Amino acid sequence: MPPNPLPTNAARAHDLTDAEFAELDDLLAATPEPLEPLDAVMLDGYLCGVIVQPVLLESATWLAHVFDFDGTPLPDEVDATWLARTTSLILRRHAALNRAIEEDGWFDPLVLEFDDEHPREPVPEGEVDPMAGLSPVSQSLMPWAAGFQHATVVFPDLAEMPDDAVMAALARIYRHLPAETPEEIEVVATLDREHPLATLEDAMEDMVVAIADLQDLTREQRYKVETVKRETPKVGRNDPCPCGSGKKFKQCHGVT
């Protein structure tokens, strides 16, 4: 398990315990090669990215991108016991997050805390540091935010919404990722100036509120039911059957 995950939502009924989070991390790491799975922290962000989409996503649609970034299917000969247990834990965490966000507008994200007891592992010589330039606070939140971004890349409906409020909420999450373009650098600088985050607790609260805001902003579209339009006029049961048989509709194609 990554060093010192903070905190879990294990107090809520049916959510994962700390031991189950650690178990899930180990199970994901055991995904058959060459597939590249998420770890438990990235998974937590990814699940939130799935939940706040403006469309309802079936679990079969998003699970493949947990076991592999590109969504490559698991091999047919995969261990059935491993798959059942891993999937069960993933779906339980998804359900717990969905319930907490929808009912409480709040949840406890699984993030990393680096300290003297659990220092960040050094980057091997010659490799690029993925957290270069990030503040210590953002370094803790970067894996979670990267998991969330993974969901918005795989399912772009959220990022494509023409809504400034949605874009503002996304920016509050993406500020914890390395800025790559001049526009991204400017957005992060503006947020740091206008909404500074002094501590990890402040940053976690802001990130959770951003998720709750996205849930509110997408709710109407997510649960919108399209009205089914009747292509032909409704036929009365005593009207002539449209098939041309000469019989009444109730005696022909209207027979129940």
ABEGO torsion letter per residue (X at the ends): XBBGBOBBAAABBGBBBAAAAAAAAAAAAABBOABBBBBAAAAAAAAAAAAABABBBBAAAAAAAAABAAGBBBBAABBAAAAAAAAAAAAAAAAAAAAAAAAAGBBBBBBBBBBAABBBBBBBBGBBBAABGBBAAAAAAAAAAAAAAAAAAABAAAAABBBAAAAAAAAAAAAABBBABAAAAAAAAAAAAABBBABAAAAAAAAAAAAAAAAAAAAAAAABBBBBBBABBBBBAABBBAAGAGBBAAABAABX
